[in-house]
């Protein structure tokens, strides 16, 4: 019965719309509640409020070290060069739109990328659908554009642009533009571009020259970003980057390493593990080493800063790399569907958590759960049992 329903969804000229409708529905049911559906006038943090008025402002100057040392000062400095998100936030303000609308829309692009890129890799619409559902269940998506007690309006834009970068793999100029804009949205996307390079090298039936050209384009986008950032920082008088919060709580990070490792892929560890086994079985040692190093980098980057949830969200391209490796290993289509289907199911059903070092881990309600508990009486009752909702 379920197989017939899935086949009906993925058939016909409107299959893409059908799949996206299902993915978005599951996102609402199983991941965090989108803030644009809950708060009409969500107040922006101070630095973001300034960026909504002046996208090129140096927000680190809002928090002088003598007055606001530590996290606020560091975050203000990091926010300064994130121009693409700032410009979209400014446009939302100018058009009287919800400030988190751009993040939500780009979050949907991120979901679309999971669906379409997996389909392009395998040629299987069902695998594409299951990958989109896997992406919808990942906490990384929730951290980007949903209500998680500390929403950030730029994170969804960042992963959406990374999704566009993946979608543009076969279009060099668009690939360069999307990768370049990704860097100007969040500097952590530079690591994600490395993960996209892993996808390129694992991509089935891509000529060697094409692989090197695409990786050169990704590297060129990073170099172009570095050059333009130096020029803009000098012209606008931006403060030097603040890296004081990087690597500070190393012992605290180590204590959360298992949770961090789980949160970057969740059920996606199934195809990742399968791909490692297939590479070992094929004795494809160079690719095995390359993929293993990328996994170590993904875990390490989620531990060097305070916020595990938002650092791990940039690792999602490695799931597509795993799917590429399985496709290159000529795994049976039915087996591929089962692997990705189980991965999606586990990820959707797994609880989503806010993982910030030194802050108590909080469960994040889906939109469906939020609606069910959005009454004062029921909310108070639930809070007495499991204190997850603020009074």
N, C-alpha and C positions, 0 to 999 in steps of 0.2 A: 504493500500500500504506500509506504513512505517513498519507495523508489519511483512509483508512478507519479506521485505528487512532484517530486524533484524533477523528473523528466518533463513534466508539463510546464514547470517554471522555466526550464532552460531551453525550451523549444520555441521556434517561431521568431519573427523579426523583432519582437519586443522583449526578447529574453533579457537584454541588458537592463531595461527598466524594471522588469519583474524581479530580477536578482537584487537590484539596488533597493527596491521597495522592501524586500524581505530582510536585507542586511540592516537597513535603517530601523525597521521594526524590532529586530533582535537587539540592536544597539540600545533602543529605548527600554526594552524589557529586561536586559541583563547587565548593562553597564551603567555608568553614572547618569544622573539626571541632568540634561543640558540646561545650563543656567539661563539661556534665553527663554526657556519655557517656564521658568520659575520666578525669576526676578525681572520686573519691568525696568527698574532703574537701579541696577546693581552699581554701587559706588566704586569707582576705580581707586586703587592705591595711589598715593601721592605722585610717585614717579610716572606711572602710566597716565595719570590725569594731565601732567605736564606734556607728555609725549602726544596726547590727543590734541593738544593746542599747538605745540611746536615740535614737529617730528625730529628736527635736527638738534634739539636741545641737549645739553650735557647734564643728565639727571644726577650724576654723582655730586654735583654742587649743591643739590638739595640737602645732602646729609654730610656736612663737614665732619671729618674724623673726630674732632674734639667734642662735637655735640652728639653725633650718631655713629659711634664706632661699631665695627662688626658687620653683621649681616646686611643691615640696611645700606650702609655705605658701599659694601661690595656689590650688592644687587643694583644700586643706582649706577655704579660704574659699568657693570655688565650690560645694563639696559641701553646705555648711550648709543652704541653703534648698531643696534637692532632696528635698522631704518625701515625695512619693508613692512614689518609689523606695525611700526609707528605710523607709517603713511596710511595703511589700511585703517588703523584706529582713528586717525585724523579724518579720513573720508567718512567713516561711520558717524563721527561727531558732526561733520558738515552736512550730512544727509539726514540727521536726526534718527539714525538707526541705532539698534542696540549695540553697545560697545563690543560685545562678544559675538556679534554676527559674523565678522570675517573669520574668526577662529573656528566657528561652527561650520561655515561653508567649506573652508579648507580641510577641516576634519572629514567632511563628506568626500572630498577629493582623495584623501588618504584611503578611505574605504574603497573608493572606486579603483584606485591603483592596485590594491590587493586583488580585487576581482579580475581586472583586465590583464595585469601583468602575469598572473598565474595562468590565465587562459592563453596568453600569447606563448608562454613557455611550454605548456603541455598540449595545447589545442583541444583541451577538454573543458567544456563549460561547467560541468559539475565540480571539477577541481577548482575552477575559478570562483564559483559560488561558495564553496567550503572555505576557500582562502579568505574571501571577503568576510565571511562569518567569523573566521579565526581572528581577523584584524579587528572586527567589531567587539570581540570579547576581550581583547587585550586591554589591560589597564593603561597602557601607553596612550591609547586613543582617548580614554576617559580623562586622563591627566591633562590632555591638550585642550579640550573644548567643553568640558562638563563641570558640573558643580562638585568640587572636591574640597570644600571648606576654604581653599586658598586658590581660586581660579586665576589663571594667567591668560591674558588675551592674545599673547604672541605665540604660544606653544603650538596651538592648532594650525596657525599659518605656517609655521616651520615644517611640520610633518606633511602638510598638504603640498608644500613646494617640493619636498623630497619625493612625495608621490608623483608629482608632475615630472620630476627628474627621471624617475623610473619609467614613466609612460613615454618619455622622449628618448629612450635609449637608441632607437633606430632613426632619430632625426637630429643630426649633429648640432645644428645651430640652436634648436630648441633645447637640446641637452645642455649646451653651454649657458644659455640664458637662465634656465631653471636652476642649475647648479649654482650659478653666480648669485641669483636672488636668494637662494637658500642660505648661503653664507652671510648675506646681509640681514637675514632674519634672526639667526642664532648661530654663534660661532661653533656650537657643538655639532652643527650639521657637517662640519669638515670631517669629523670622524664617520658620520653617516655616509658621506661621499666615498670614503674608503670601503665601507660595507657595500655600497652600490657597485664599486669596482669588482668586488668579489662576485656579485651577481653577473657582471659582464663576463668575467672569466669562466663562470660556470654555465653560461647561457648555451643551450643546445644549438648545434649547427651554425655557430657564428664563426666566420673566418678569423684566422689569427690576426691578420692585419686590421680587421674591423675592431677586434678586442682592444688592440693597442691604441688605435685612433680614439676610441671612446674613453679609455683610461687617460689618454693625453688630454682630452677635452675636460675631463673632471679635474685633473691636476691644473690645467690652465685656468679653470674657473676659480680655483683656490688662489693661484698666483695673482690673477686679476683682482680678486677681492682684497688681497694683502696690499697690493699697490694702491688701489683706490681708497682703502681705509687709511693708509698713511697720509695720502694727499688730503682727504677730507678732515682727518683729525688735526692736521697742521693748519688747514684753512679755517676751521671752525673753533680751534682752540680747545679741543676735547682733552680731558684729563687722561693720564696714562692708564692702561688697563689695570684693574685691581684683581690680583690673584691670591689675595691673603686668605680667602676662605677655602682654597683648593687644598685638599690633603690634610687639613687641620685635624679633624676627628678620626684619625686612622684606626685607633682601637675601637671606636664606636662603629666605624664602617665595617671593620672585620667582623664584629658581632652580628651584623645584618647581612653578611655575605650570602647566606643561604636564601634569605628572602629576596635579596637583590637578584640572585641568579634565577630564581623562579619568575620574578616579575618581568624580566626583560622578554621572555618568550611564553611563559606559562605552558599551555598545551602544545605550543610550537616546538617544545623540546623533543617531541616525538619525531617529526620529520628531520630535525637537526641531528638527533642521534642516529636515525636511519641512514642519513646521508654520510655521516662519519663511518658507519659500518660498511656501507657500499663502497666508499673510497678505499677503505682498508682491504676489502675483499677484492677490488679491482687492482690493488697495488698501485693506485694513483697517488704516490707519496707526495709529489710536489703540491697537488691540489689539497691533499689531506693536511699538509703542514700549513698551507695558506689559510684554509678554512678554520683550522684549530687556532691559529694565531688571531684570526678575526674574532673568534668567540672569546678568547682571553681578553682582547682589547675591549670587547663589549662589556664584559663583567667588570674589568678594571675601571672603565670610565664611569660606571654607575656607582663606584665606591669612593671616588676621589673628591666628591662634593657632598654637601649636606643632604641634597634631595635625591634619593634613589629613584623615586617614581618618575621624575621628569628627565633624569639622566639616561635611564634605561630605555626611554621611549624611542630613541634614535637607532635602536638596534634592529628594528623590524625588517630592513632589507635582507638580513641574513636568513630569514624564513624563506624568502623567495629564492635565495641562493641554494638553500637545501632542496627546494622543489626542483630547481634546475639540475642539481646533482642527481636526484632520483630519476628525472627524465632522461638524462644522459646515460644512466645505468640501465635503461630499458626495462624499468620496473613495470609490471603489468598495470594497465589502466584501472582495473578494479581494485587492485592493492593500493594504488596511489589514492584513489577516492577514499578507501577505508582509513588510510593513515591520516589524510588531511581532515576527513570527517570527524574522526575521533579527537583530533587535535582541536578542532573548532568546538566540539561539544564540551570538552574538558575546560577550555578557556572561557566559554560562555557561562558555564556553571560554577566556575571558581569564583570565590568572593574577591571583590576588588578592594584594595587597601591603599590608604594614604601612607606612604613610607618616607618619612623625613627623620633624619638622624636626631635623636634626642627628644622626639615628640612621640607621644603614645600613638600606636597604630590604630587607625580608625577604619571601620567598615564603611564603604560608600554605597548608598542606596541607588538602585536603578530608578528610572523615571516611574516605572510601574509601581515599585515599592513606595516611592515618594507620594504618589497620588493616593495609594491606599492608606498611608499614615498621615496624610495632610489634614487631620482634624485635631483640634486641641485635646479632646478627651482621649482619642486613640493614641495620639502622639505622647501624651503624658503617661499612658499605660505602658507603651513600648519603652519609653525612657526609663521606667522603673525596672524593667526586666533587663534590657540591654541598652546602656547609655550611649547611643550612637547619634542621636539627634539633639541639637542644642535646644535648651528650653527657651 
